[in-house]
Amino acid sequence: VLKSAHFMKVEEHTALVKELVAGLKAMPKEDFKGKKIITSGIILDDKGLLEVFEANNMAIVADDIAQETRQFRTLIPEGGSALERMAQWWADVEGCSLAYDPAKLRGKMVVEDAKKLGADGVVYALMKFCDPEEYDYPIFKKDMEGAGVPHLFIEIEQGTTSIEQIRTRIQTFAEILA
């Protein structure tokens, strides 16, 4: 849904999102009995990987994915030119390995979300060869461990064809959370 916003005309996308929201509201409320997780990373849109979560009775209740909801966490300020507003927005972004974040708040922000949403665990999806993500992981891990939030580190590639190792790690994580 979010990715399509970058490629569709605003009117078409808005109409489809409204249709989707109406359809979701019309569905009966599901009493999910599985494990609730939060995902964190740059991108996590591999259909096969998402199916592995589902097969292991895990539901993503929130995400801290740069390509997904993280980009909407910081509001764009009003006033000034579009370029000035965009620059100020980027300067205001916190908790993102790709932005200047001297306080390294990402782990703390995810811990807060996990507690607020009653998440059972967190999956940190590191995009292979992404140095900023690699540098942030030890701090993120320390925050998770300090708060007692179970977490799983997986290394992904865009366009991954084989996810068997990741499948095994997610299955093991699901068993740990059970």
N, C-alpha and C positions, 0 to 999 in steps of 0.2 A: 504494500500500500504506500509506504513512504517513498520507496525507490521510484514508483510510477509517477510521483509528483514532479520529478525532475524532467520527465519526458512528455507529459501530456499537457494539453491546453488546460488552463486553470478551471474554466467552466466545466469541461468534461470530467476532470478529476474530482472536482467538488461534488458534482452530481453523483458520481460513482461512490464516493465516500459516504455521502448522505444515504444512499441506497444500502450500502454495507452496514452502516450504523443502525438503520431501521430494521434490517434483516437480523442483526445480532440481538437487538432489543426484543424482537418477536420470538426469539428462541427460548425454550424453557431453561431455567437456571440449572446448571450442571453442578452436581455435588461431587467434586473431584476428590478422589481418595488417594491420589498419588503424591509424589514429592514436588514441592514448589521450588523452582530455582530462578536465579537471576543470572543473566549472561553479561559479560563485560569483554570489550575488545574493540577492534576497528570495524570488522565486518563479520557477519555470521549469517550468511544467506544460502548456504549449501543445502539444498532440499534433502539430500541423503542424510546429512548430519542432523537436521531437524527431525527427520523420521526416526533416527536413533533415540533421540530424547523421548519421543512419543512411545516407541516400542518398549522403553524402560520405565514407562508410567511417570514421566517427568513433564511438568508444564512450566513454561517460561512465564513467570508472573510479572516480570519487569526486565528491562534491559538497560545496560550502560554501554551500548554499541554506538561508536562514533557515527556510523552510517545511518543509524536508526534514531532512537530517542535522545541520545546525548546532544545532538545538534539543536534540540528544542528546549534544552534545560535553561539556557540563558536567553533572556528576552533582548530583542533588538531595541536600542534606545530611540527615543523620538527626537526630532529636531536635527538640523544640519542636513548636509547632502547625503545621498544614498551611500556614497563611498565613505564619508565620515562615520555614518551610523554603522556600516559594516565593519569598519576598522575598530570602532569602539566596542561593538559586539564581540569581536574576536579577542580584543584585549581583556574583556570581562569574563571570558570562558574560564571555568575552574574545573579541575578534576579530569583533565584530558591530556594524555601523553603527547599529543600533537601540538598543544598550545603551551605558552609560558605559564607554568604552575609551580612556583617556588615552594608552596606549602604542601604540594603533593597530596591533595585532598581526595583523590579518587577512591582509594580504599575506604576511607572514613565515610564518604558519601554512599558507597555501596553497602557498607555495614548498616548505616542508618536506614536505607531502603529495605534491607533484609529483615531488620527488626520490625520496621513499620508494617511490612507485608506478611510477616510470618514465614519468610522463605526458609526452606530447609538447607539450602546450600547455594554456592555461587560457582559458575564455570567461567574461568578466564581463558578466552580464546585468543592466543597470540598468533598474529599473522607472521608467518615465517619471514625472517630477515628484516623485520621492522624494529630497528634499533630503539626508538623511543619507548615502544611497548616492552621490549626486553629490559630496558633500564628501570622502568616503573614496576615491573613485577615483584622484585624483592620487597619494595615498600608496601605494595598491595598485599602481598602474602603476610607480611608482619601485621598489618591492620586486621586481616581476616583472623589470623591466629590469636591476636590480642583480644579480639571480641568473641572468640570461640565459634566463629562461623566456618563450617566445613567448606572447603573449596577444592576445585579441580583445575589443574593447568593442562590445557591442550594446545598443541601447535597445529595450525591450519595453513593451507595454501589456497589461494583463489583458484577455483576450477579444479579442486582436488578430485581425482578419479577413484582413489582407494581410501576408504575411511576405516578399514578393519582394525588398525591399532587404536584409533580414537573410539571405535565402537566398544572395544574391550575395556578401555579406560572408563568410559561412561557407564557401562554395565557394572563395573566394580564400584564406581562412585555411587550408583543407585543402590547397590547392596549395602554399602557403608551407611547411607542415609536411612535405610529401612529399619 
